[in-house]
């Protein structure tokens, strides 16, 4: 495994992890822009723009893009979250040149009016699709409530109203401001050689305009809030809660990841044994989310509407016990083993390495190999967990309910 | 493409084992497919398999549920037990040096589960909760209903069970299902990773040799749930499910049917994506995929569109399905072949996906199939063969299932001859 970091003249960071024992190659742009970088007038533009990137540039039409990606046998897609928009493709190494040409085209799309008008309807359909899924509805509302007043509260998809009102002119403006080489990391993982790779990258990506934008990160203090979204027809009640956890570059973030496995993994965790295994709930878990300048504990509970209070109490009892007494060395060791095995299995595929390679660079300007990740997981101690409990106890400030209940009694 | 070697073994009880050593990786994975799926759920007790799958890890051999779980976690074993329609499948993966340690634990779970009375109501409750959550997810609900209307009963049984049946299931039903159907005779174990059969043979023989076989009779097939079917649901989108007959995996024309489905919906330049989403922007998600059992198969089509646009979405989808044989181009086939080639080559990077294919091929085809053989079959396809297949297997009646606030006009799915 060999790592390279290069910076093109326009400021584009290129991070490469070569592995001669794999058969394929994955490449992806990680653009440091997302819903938190939007103003209210253009809510949802980052995600809409991600769709428009597949509509091509002066050289390729949208049909060309779709057709060539299939001709290359590429498995490609894109995703947008609050902070990063990611475009990627996994291909056989011999198709690297054409794949890079298309990925680079996505960074500078034409944004034709006709394509914009058509794709707007697809975005509205996507909003409709997620609206029918209680888990997504709960997530959108819990972020909006927990981060109220902070840019992280902004919805990734936007709303029907904001998307209807959005113009291609506004999107062009946003694109020009955000899609600068200094805001991007190009990550490449897999089997190729660095010299021919860099020649290809420079040829296709050297023309991306230079520049970098700063992101606003206002301080904020989450208030305790309860927000109910009434859905009469829902069979279950879905409850999501959120609390404050270490931010994305905090030294305790690995401890937070392991603690979330001990307490809230989907099997073998404390919540699993207390709530899922006895059949009290459909699902009860705890996760850890890292953001730029923020971090969250996030819980999800789904169960019969009349059992919500009892189940929230059970969940609270698990958190209280962890906050008061910590966890055992056995539990921590089990979590280390679970996470280590996930790291190894995910790391065997270039696509599995890509997100770790790109995100580590975007968030922290660092590279970690699979071996580094394993060492980090191994080195988390009970002392770290105790420091974490001290500074970031499992305390949820925000609760959102989606389902037939109008009100909830919190423990 | 690397040439693949398989190592095979049949245990005295009939269990077929296939190992594919993959020296380039660190991990190893296994997939054990046992023909004890929901197709064998008794009438009125749909959900028995699902409860059994939930109960297997709730204590087995010398271990309680917690001991079993912590032993598995300590060797980093990622695992799942899932009850499917035909098979109950146990999948597991970890680093290659620890897979042999997983075998005794998995053997306990399969051959010596406690199936204890005091765990039953929790398992039954969980299965019921899972079914309630499907009710809240219109897309999943559609999938369940569509299978029921597409396959003859009980081959379209919902793997997750039926909510109204779950209370009638008893611990005795679950134990009987285990005893009668969880047998090694028609089961297969696929293993792939940095491991060889010699590292597993002793432990497999020791742990699994007292697992007894007995014959299992498959139930007769009776007509499916009638379609078109509409399920009322208060939702923003209408979920549209379509299905029509295809040929199963072992069939000599399977790869032609695969290419036809791939041209219809395989990539971002496929017919459905282009016509339904890119040209008309009728929906975000539209797809069609092959669903194959050993001796029957269907193409399952899907789209979700906001209610006002659902009728047009359905009409356009059906028209694209019906005109698939028109203007077929060499380029469309070449694109399918290119995508297949990279998918097959990338499969060599995933031990879990290889293990699953080994077990499936063993059961469906009677042997593990090297990826290069599949690739050769795909590269041998011609556009004429694909067109002939589409014409020979043109769907007359298309099954339609919808979930949403309003029923759609189903005229377009009727047999084109009958509707004249």
Interface residues (C-beta under 8 A of the other chain):
Chain A: X21 X22 X23 X24 X54 X62 X63 X65 X66 X67 X69 X70 X71 X72 X73 X74 X75 X76 X90 X91 X92 X118 X119 X120 X121 X122 X123 X124 X125 X126 X128 X129 X131 X132 X133 X134 X232 X233 X234 X235 X236 X238 X267 X268 X273 X276 X277 X278 X279 X280 X281 X282 X283 X302 X303 X304 X330 X333 X334 X335 X337 X338 X340 X341 X342 X344 X345 X348 X349 X350
Chain B: X2 X24 X25 X26 X27 X58 X65 X66 X69 X70 X72 X73 X74 X75 X76 X77 X78 X93 X94 X95 X121 X122 X123 X124 X125 X126 X129 X130 X132 X133 X135 X136 X137 X138 X139 X233 X234 X235 X236 X237 X266 X267 X268 X269 X270 X273 X274 X277 X278 X279 X281 X282 X283 X284 X285 X304 X305 X306 X309 X334 X335 X338 X339 X340 X341 X342 X343 X345 X346 X348 X349 X350 X351 X352
